[in-house]
């Protein structure tokens, strides 16, 4: 049986530093932080029935909605939601141009 020698160990802080340098990782962290503000933006009424799902091409944030009625009502408030979201987006140095509400993306936690 051949003996395997492990000699190229890397410390966890080095791995985290390498991840922090990657563009995709930075983008994912920013998005995650932005998603945390959805409850404040949507308010108590809608935060139970909607949640950020993803970002798509053109800086559009996709919001998963529990029912079509929630999606329709959020659509009516889209301008106000974008206005409320703007300070959070700017603080993270991101750009969100539109919101898309999708009931197909909803998943129970």
DSSP file (Angstrom, degrees, kcal/mol; ACC not computed):
  #  RESIDUE AA STRUCTURE BP1 BP2  ACC     N-H-->O    O-->H-N    N-H-->O    O-->H-N    TCO  KAPPA ALPHA  PHI   PSI    X-CA   Y-CA   Z-CA
    1    1 A X              0   0    0      0, 0.0     2,-0.3     0, 0.0     0, 0.0   0.000 360.0 360.0 360.0 132.6    0.0    0.0    0.0
    2    2 A X        -     0   0    0      1,-0.0     2,-0.4     2,-0.0     0, 0.0  -0.596 360.0-130.9 -82.1 134.6    1.3    3.4   -1.0
    3    3 A X        -     0   0    0     -2,-0.3     2,-0.5     2,-0.0    -1,-0.0  -0.718  17.2-146.2 -87.0 130.2    1.7    6.0    1.7
    4    4 A X        -     0   0    0     -2,-0.4     2,-0.5     2,-0.0    -1,-0.0  -0.844   8.6-158.3-100.0 127.9    0.2    9.4    0.9
    5    5 A X        -     0   0    0     -2,-0.5     2,-0.8     2,-0.0    -2,-0.0  -0.917   3.2-156.1-107.7 125.5    1.9   12.4    2.2
    6    6 A X        +     0   0    0     -2,-0.5     3,-0.1     1,-0.1    -2,-0.0  -0.878  32.1 148.5-100.4 110.8    0.0   15.6    2.6
    7    7 A X        +     0   0    0     -2,-0.8     2,-0.8     1,-0.1    -1,-0.1   0.556  50.5  75.0-120.5 -11.4    2.4   18.5    2.5
    8    8 A X        +     0   0    0      2,-0.0     2,-0.2     0, 0.0    -1,-0.1  -0.487  61.3 165.8-105.7  64.8    0.6   21.4    0.9
    9    9 A X        -     0   0    0     -2,-0.8     2,-0.4    -3,-0.1    -2,-0.0  -0.487  19.9-156.5 -75.8 147.2   -1.7   22.5    3.7
   10   10 A X        -     0   0    0     -2,-0.2     2,-0.1     4,-0.0    -2,-0.0  -0.987  16.4-122.8-125.0 136.8   -3.4   25.9    3.4
   11   11 A X    >>  -     0   0    0     -2,-0.4     4,-1.8     1,-0.1     3,-0.5  -0.439  22.7-119.5 -74.8 152.1   -4.7   27.8    6.4
   12   12 A X  H 3> S+     0   0    0      1,-0.2     4,-2.5     2,-0.2     5,-0.2   0.851 112.8  57.4 -62.0 -36.3   -8.3   28.8    6.4
   13   13 A X  H 3> S+     0   0    0      1,-0.2     4,-1.9     2,-0.2    -1,-0.2   0.841 105.8  51.1 -65.5 -31.4   -7.5   32.5    6.5
   14   14 A X  H <> S+     0   0    0     -3,-0.5     4,-2.1     2,-0.2    -1,-0.2   0.899 109.9  49.5 -69.3 -40.6   -5.6   32.1    3.3
   15   15 A X  H  X S+     0   0    0     -4,-1.8     4,-2.4     2,-0.2    -2,-0.2   0.914 111.4  48.5 -63.3 -43.1   -8.5   30.3    1.7
   16   16 A X  H  X S+     0   0    0     -4,-2.5     4,-2.6     1,-0.2    -1,-0.2   0.895 110.1  52.1 -64.9 -39.7  -10.9   33.0    2.8
   17   17 A X  H  X S+     0   0    0     -4,-1.9     4,-0.8     2,-0.2    -1,-0.2   0.898 109.9  49.2 -63.6 -39.7   -8.5   35.7    1.5
   18   18 A X  H >X S+     0   0    0     -4,-2.1     3,-0.6     1,-0.2     4,-0.6   0.907 111.5  48.7 -66.0 -41.5   -8.4   34.0   -1.9
   19   19 A X  H >< S+     0   0    0     -4,-2.4     3,-1.5     1,-0.2     6,-0.2   0.910 105.6  58.6 -63.0 -41.3  -12.1   33.7   -2.1
   20   20 A X  H 3< S+     0   0    0     -4,-2.6    -1,-0.2     1,-0.3    -2,-0.2   0.724 101.2  56.4 -61.8 -22.0  -12.5   37.4   -1.2
   21   21 A X  H << S+     0   0    0     -4,-0.8     2,-0.3    -3,-0.6    -1,-0.3   0.658  85.2  99.6 -83.0 -16.9  -10.4   38.3   -4.2
   22   22 A X    <X  -     0   0    0     -3,-1.5     4,-2.0    -4,-0.6     5,-0.2  -0.551  68.7-143.0 -78.6 133.2  -12.7   36.5   -6.6
   23   23 A X  H  > S+     0   0    0     -2,-0.3     4,-2.2     1,-0.2     5,-0.2   0.884  99.6  51.5 -60.4 -43.5  -15.2   38.7   -8.5
   24   24 A X  H  > S+     0   0    0      1,-0.2     4,-2.3     2,-0.2    -1,-0.2   0.879 109.0  50.9 -65.0 -38.5  -18.1   36.2   -8.4
   25   25 A X  H  > S+     0   0    0     -6,-0.2     4,-2.2     2,-0.2    -1,-0.2   0.914 109.8  49.6 -65.6 -43.7  -17.7   35.7   -4.6
   26   26 A X  H  X S+     0   0    0     -4,-2.0     4,-2.2    -7,-0.2    -2,-0.2   0.910 111.4  49.7 -60.5 -42.9  -17.8   39.4   -4.0
   27   27 A X  H  X S+     0   0    0     -4,-2.2     4,-2.4     1,-0.2    -2,-0.2   0.902 109.8  51.0 -63.3 -42.4  -20.9   39.7   -6.1
   28   28 A X  H  X S+     0   0    0     -4,-2.3     4,-2.3     1,-0.2    -1,-0.2   0.884 109.8  49.8 -64.8 -38.9  -22.6   36.8   -4.3
   29   29 A X  H  X S+     0   0    0     -4,-2.2     4,-2.3     2,-0.2    -1,-0.2   0.918 110.8  49.7 -66.0 -43.5  -21.9   38.4   -0.9
   30   30 A X  H  X S+     0   0    0     -4,-2.2     4,-2.4     2,-0.2    -2,-0.2   0.924 112.0  48.1 -61.4 -44.7  -23.3   41.8   -2.0
   31   31 A X  H  X S+     0   0    0     -4,-2.4     4,-2.6     1,-0.2    -1,-0.2   0.918 110.2  51.8 -62.6 -43.4  -26.5   40.1   -3.3
   32   32 A X  H  X S+     0   0    0     -4,-2.3     4,-1.2     1,-0.2    -1,-0.2   0.912 110.7  48.1 -60.0 -42.8  -26.9   38.1   -0.1
   33   33 A X  H  X S+     0   0    0     -4,-2.3     4,-0.5     1,-0.2     3,-0.3   0.897 110.9  50.9 -65.0 -40.0  -26.6   41.3    1.9
   34   34 A X  H >< S+     0   0    0     -4,-2.4     3,-1.5     1,-0.2     4,-0.3   0.906 105.3  56.3 -63.6 -41.4  -29.1   43.1   -0.3
   35   35 A X  H >< S+     0   0    0     -4,-2.6     3,-1.4     1,-0.3     4,-0.3   0.805  96.4  65.4 -61.6 -29.8  -31.6   40.2    0.0
   36   36 A X  H 3< S+     0   0    0     -4,-1.2     3,-0.4    -3,-0.3    -1,-0.3   0.741  96.3  57.4 -65.5 -21.8  -31.5   40.6    3.8
   37   37 A X  T XX S+     0   0    0     -3,-1.5     4,-1.9    -4,-0.5     3,-0.6   0.509  77.8  93.9 -86.7  -4.5  -33.1   44.1    3.4
   38   38 A X  H <> S+     0   0    0     -3,-1.4     4,-3.4    -4,-0.3     5,-0.4   0.870  78.9  58.4 -58.4 -38.6  -36.2   42.8    1.6
   39   39 A X  H 3> S+     0   0    0     -3,-0.4     4,-1.5    -4,-0.3    -1,-0.2   0.885 109.0  45.0 -59.6 -38.4  -38.2   42.5    4.9
   40   40 A X  H <4 S+     0   0    0     -3,-0.6    -1,-0.2    -4,-0.2    -2,-0.2   0.874 117.0  45.5 -71.3 -37.2  -37.7   46.2    5.5
   41   41 A X  H  < S+     0   0    0     -4,-1.9    -2,-0.2     1,-0.2    -3,-0.2   0.934 119.0  38.8 -72.4 -47.7  -38.5   47.2    1.9
   42   42 A X  H  X S-     0   0    0     -4,-3.4     4,-0.6    -5,-0.2    -2,-0.2   0.769 104.9-137.9 -77.5 -26.2  -41.6   45.0    1.5
   43   43 A X  H  X  -     0   0    0     -4,-1.5     4,-2.2    -5,-0.4     3,-0.4  -0.081  33.2 -66.3  86.3 167.2  -42.9   45.6    5.0
   44   44 A X  H  > S+     0   0    0      1,-0.2     4,-0.7     2,-0.2    -1,-0.2   0.852 128.4  59.7 -61.3 -37.4  -44.5   43.1    7.4
   45   45 A X  H  4 S+     0   0    0      1,-0.2    -1,-0.2    -3,-0.1     4,-0.2   0.892 119.0  25.0 -60.4 -42.7  -47.5   42.5    5.2
   46   46 A X  H >X S+     0   0    0     -4,-0.6     3,-0.9    -3,-0.4     4,-0.7   0.652 102.2  79.3-100.7 -17.9  -45.6   41.2    2.2
   47   47 A X  H 3< S+     0   0    0     -4,-2.2     3,-0.2     1,-0.3    -1,-0.1   0.772  92.5  54.9 -66.9 -23.3  -42.3   39.9    3.7
   48   48 A X  T 3< S+     0   0    0     -4,-0.7    -1,-0.3     1,-0.2    -2,-0.1   0.782 116.3  36.5 -74.8 -26.7  -44.1   36.7    4.8
   49   49 A X  T <4 S+     0   0    0     -3,-0.9    17,-2.8    -4,-0.2    18,-0.3   0.288 118.1  44.6-113.8   8.2  -45.3   36.0    1.3
   50   50 A X  E  <  +A   65   0A   0     -4,-0.7     2,-0.3    15,-0.2    15,-0.2  -0.994  53.9 171.2-150.1 150.9  -42.4   37.1   -0.8
   51   51 A X  E     -A   64   0A   0     13,-2.1    13,-2.9    -2,-0.3   -16,-0.0  -0.979  41.9 -91.1-157.7 149.2  -38.6   36.8   -0.8
   52   52 A X  E     +A   63   0A   0     -2,-0.3    11,-0.2   -17,-0.3     3,-0.1  -0.359  38.6 176.3 -61.7 138.9  -35.7   37.7   -3.1
   53   53 A X  E     -     0   0A   0      9,-3.3     2,-0.3     1,-0.4    10,-0.2   0.771  51.5 -41.2-112.3 -47.3  -34.8   34.8   -5.4
   54   54 A X  E     -A   62   0A   0      8,-1.3     8,-3.2   -23,-0.0    -1,-0.4  -0.969  46.6-105.0-167.4 177.4  -32.1   35.9   -7.7
   55   55 A X  E     -A   61   0A   0     -2,-0.3     2,-0.2     6,-0.2     6,-0.2  -0.974  35.1-166.1-117.8 137.0  -30.7   38.7   -9.9
   56   56 A X  E >>  -A   60   0A   0      4,-2.9     4,-1.7    -2,-0.4     3,-0.7  -0.730  38.5 -59.7-119.4 171.7  -31.0   38.3  -13.7
   57   57 A X  T 34 S+     0   0    0     -2,-0.2    -1,-0.2     1,-0.2     3,-0.1  -0.110 120.1  37.0 -49.7 138.5  -29.4   40.1  -16.7
   58   58 A X  T 34 S-     0   0    0      1,-0.2    39,-0.3    -3,-0.1    -1,-0.2   0.633 127.4 -79.0  90.1  16.2  -30.1   43.8  -16.8
   59   59 A X  T <4 S+     0   0    0     -3,-0.7    38,-2.5     1,-0.2    39,-1.1   0.888  82.2 156.1  59.1  42.9  -29.9   44.2  -13.0
   60   60 A X  E  <  -Ab  56  98A   0     -4,-1.7    -4,-2.9    36,-0.2     2,-0.5  -0.887  35.5-143.7-103.4 125.9  -33.4   42.9  -12.4
   61   61 A X  E     -Ab  55  99A   0     37,-2.4    39,-2.7    -2,-0.5     2,-0.5  -0.783  11.1-145.1 -91.0 126.0  -34.2   41.4   -9.0
   62   62 A X  E     -Ab  54 100A   0     -8,-3.2    -9,-3.3    -2,-0.5    -8,-1.3  -0.795  12.0-161.0 -92.7 127.2  -36.5   38.4   -9.1
   63   63 A X  E     -Ab  52 101A   0     37,-3.6    39,-2.9    -2,-0.5     2,-0.4  -0.939  11.1-140.3-111.4 122.0  -38.9   38.2   -6.2
   64   64 A X  E     -Ab  51 102A   0    -13,-2.9   -13,-2.1    -2,-0.5     2,-0.4  -0.676  21.9-163.4 -80.5 131.7  -40.5   34.8   -5.4
   65   65 A X  E     -A   50   0A   0     37,-1.9    41,-0.4    -2,-0.4   -15,-0.2  -0.924  21.7-140.6-121.0 143.2  -44.1   35.2   -4.4
   66   66 A X  S    S+     0   0    0    -17,-2.8     2,-0.3    -2,-0.4    -1,-0.1   0.888  85.2  13.4 -69.0 -40.1  -46.3   32.7   -2.6
   67   67 A X  S  > S-     0   0    0    -18,-0.3     4,-2.0     1,-0.1     3,-0.2  -0.916  74.2-114.6-134.5 159.6  -49.5   33.5   -4.6
   68   68 A X  H  > S+     0   0    0     -2,-0.3     4,-2.6     1,-0.2     5,-0.2   0.829 115.9  60.0 -61.5 -30.9  -50.4   35.3   -7.8
   69   69 A X  H  > S+     0   0    0      2,-0.2     4,-2.3     1,-0.2    -1,-0.2   0.904 105.3  47.3 -64.5 -40.3  -52.4   37.8   -5.7
   70   70 A X  H  > S+     0   0    0     -3,-0.2     4,-2.7     2,-0.2     5,-0.2   0.926 112.1  50.3 -65.1 -44.5  -49.2   38.8   -3.8
   71   71 A X  H  X S+     0   0    0     -4,-2.0     4,-2.0     1,-0.2    -2,-0.2   0.908 111.5  48.6 -60.2 -42.4  -47.3   39.1   -7.0
   72   72 A X  H  X S+     0   0    0     -4,-2.6     4,-1.6     2,-0.2    -1,-0.2   0.911 112.3  47.4 -65.2 -42.9  -50.0   41.3   -8.5
   73   73 A X  H  X S+     0   0    0     -4,-2.3     4,-1.1     1,-0.2    -2,-0.2   0.908 112.1  49.5 -67.7 -40.0  -50.2   43.6   -5.4
   74   74 A X  H  < S+     0   0    0     -4,-2.7     3,-0.4     1,-0.2    -1,-0.2   0.874 106.0  58.0 -64.4 -35.5  -46.4   43.9   -5.3
   75   75 A X  H >< S+     0   0    0     -4,-2.0     3,-1.2     1,-0.2     4,-0.3   0.882 103.2  53.0 -60.1 -38.4  -46.4   44.8   -9.0
   76   76 A X  H 3< S+     0   0    0     -4,-1.6     3,-0.3     1,-0.2    -1,-0.2   0.800 113.4  43.6 -66.6 -28.0  -48.8   47.7   -8.2
   77   77 A X  T 3X S+     0   0    0     -4,-1.1     4,-2.6    -3,-0.4    -1,-0.2   0.223  79.7 115.0 -99.0  13.1  -46.3   48.9   -5.6
   78   78 A X  H <> S+     0   0    0     -3,-1.2     4,-2.6     1,-0.2     5,-0.2   0.880  74.2  50.5 -54.9 -45.2  -43.2   48.4   -7.7
   79   79 A X  H  > S+     0   0    0     -4,-0.3     4,-1.8    -3,-0.3    -1,-0.2   0.913 113.2  45.9 -61.5 -42.9  -42.2   52.0   -8.0
   80   80 A X  H  > S+     0   0    0     -3,-0.2     4,-2.4     2,-0.2    -1,-0.2   0.885 111.7  52.3 -67.2 -38.1  -42.4   52.5   -4.2
   81   81 A X  H  X S+     0   0    0     -4,-2.6     4,-2.2     2,-0.2    -2,-0.2   0.911 109.0  49.3 -64.5 -42.2  -40.5   49.3   -3.6
   82   82 A X  H  X S+     0   0    0     -4,-2.6     4,-1.4    -5,-0.2    -1,-0.2   0.882 110.8  50.9 -63.6 -37.6  -37.7   50.4   -5.9
   83   83 A X  H  X S+     0   0    0     -4,-1.8     4,-0.5    -5,-0.2    -2,-0.2   0.915 112.4  45.5 -65.7 -43.3  -37.6   53.8   -4.1
   84   84 A X  H  < S+     0   0    0     -4,-2.4     4,-0.4     1,-0.2     3,-0.3   0.837 114.0  50.1 -67.0 -33.1  -37.3   52.1   -0.7
   85   85 A X  H >X S+     0   0    0     -4,-2.2     4,-2.3    -5,-0.2     3,-0.5   0.748  90.1  83.6 -76.7 -24.9  -34.7   49.7   -2.0
   86   86 A X  H 3X S+     0   0    0     -4,-1.4     4,-2.8     1,-0.2     5,-0.2   0.855  86.1  51.1 -53.0 -47.8  -32.5   52.4   -3.5
   87   87 A X  H 3X S+     0   0    0     -4,-0.5     4,-2.1    -3,-0.3    -1,-0.2   0.893 113.1  46.7 -60.8 -37.1  -30.6   53.4   -0.4
   88   88 A X  H <> S+     0   0    0     -3,-0.5     4,-1.3    -4,-0.4    -1,-0.2   0.904 112.9  49.2 -68.6 -41.2  -29.6   49.8    0.3
   89   89 A X  H  <>S+     0   0    0     -4,-2.3     5,-2.5     1,-0.2     3,-0.2   0.920 112.8  47.2 -63.4 -44.9  -28.6   49.3   -3.3
   90   90 A X  H ><5S+     0   0    0     -4,-2.8     3,-1.3     1,-0.2    -1,-0.2   0.879 107.4  55.7 -66.8 -38.1  -26.5   52.4   -3.3
   91   91 A X  H 3<5S+     0   0    0     -4,-2.1    -1,-0.2     1,-0.3    -2,-0.2   0.810 111.1  45.3 -65.7 -27.5  -24.8   51.6    0.0
   92   92 A X  T 3<5S-     0   0    0     -4,-1.3    -1,-0.3    -3,-0.2    -2,-0.2   0.400 113.7-120.9 -92.4   2.0  -23.7   48.2   -1.5
   93   93 A X  T < 5 +     0   0    0     -3,-1.3    -3,-0.2    -4,-0.2     2,-0.2   0.930  69.9 129.7  57.0  48.6  -22.6   49.9   -4.7
   94   94 A X      < -     0   0    0     -5,-2.5     2,-0.4    -6,-0.1    -1,-0.2  -0.617  52.7-131.6-119.0-179.8  -25.0   47.9   -6.8
   95   95 A X        +     0   0    0     -2,-0.2     2,-0.5    -3,-0.1    -9,-0.0  -0.968  18.0 179.1-141.0 122.4  -27.6   48.7   -9.4
   96   96 A X        +     0   0    0     -2,-0.4   -36,-0.2     1,-0.1   -37,-0.1  -0.979   4.2 172.9-122.4 117.0  -31.2   47.3   -9.5
   97   97 A X        +     0   0    0    -38,-2.5     2,-0.3    -2,-0.5   -37,-0.2   0.702  62.7   3.0 -97.1 -22.2  -33.2   48.6  -12.4
   98   98 A X  E     -b   60   0A   0    -39,-1.1   -37,-2.4   -40,-0.1     2,-0.4  -0.979  58.5-129.1-158.3 164.6  -36.4   46.6  -12.1
   99   99 A X  E     -b   61   0A   0     -2,-0.3     2,-0.4   -39,-0.2   -37,-0.2  -0.975  15.6-163.2-121.8 137.9  -38.2   44.0  -10.0
  100  100 A X  E     -b   62   0A   0    -39,-2.7   -37,-3.6    -2,-0.4     2,-0.5  -0.988   9.0-151.0-121.7 128.9  -39.8   40.8  -11.5
  101  101 A X  E     +b   63   0A   0     -2,-0.4     2,-0.4   -39,-0.2   -37,-0.2  -0.879  18.1 178.7-105.3 125.3  -42.4   38.9   -9.4
  102  102 A X  E     -b   64   0A   0    -39,-2.9   -37,-1.9    -2,-0.5     3,-0.4  -0.977  23.7-171.0-134.8 120.4  -42.6   35.2  -10.0
  103  103 A X  S >  S+     0   0    0     -2,-0.4     3,-0.9   -39,-0.2    -1,-0.1   0.695  85.5  68.2 -80.8 -19.0  -44.9   32.7   -8.2
  104  104 A X  T 3  S+     0   0    0      1,-0.2    -1,-0.2     3,-0.0   -40,-0.1   0.718  94.3  57.4 -72.6 -19.9  -43.1   29.7   -9.8
  105  105 A X  T 3  S+     0   0    0     -3,-0.4    -1,-0.2   -42,-0.1   -41,-0.2   0.537  78.5 119.0 -87.5  -7.4  -39.9   30.4   -7.8
  106  106 A X    <   +     0   0    0     -3,-0.9     2,-0.4   -41,-0.4   -41,-0.1  -0.373  35.6 174.5 -67.8 133.5  -41.6   30.2   -4.4
  107  107 A X        -     0   0    0     -2,-0.1     2,-0.2   -43,-0.1   -43,-0.0  -0.996  30.5-121.7-137.5 133.6  -40.4   27.4   -2.0
  108  108 A X              0   0    0     -2,-0.4     0, 0.0     1,-0.1     0, 0.0  -0.487 360.0 360.0 -70.7 142.9  -41.5   26.9    1.6
  109  109 A X              0   0    0     -2,-0.2    -1,-0.1     0, 0.0     0, 0.0   0.466 360.0 360.0 -75.8 360.0  -38.6   27.1    4.1
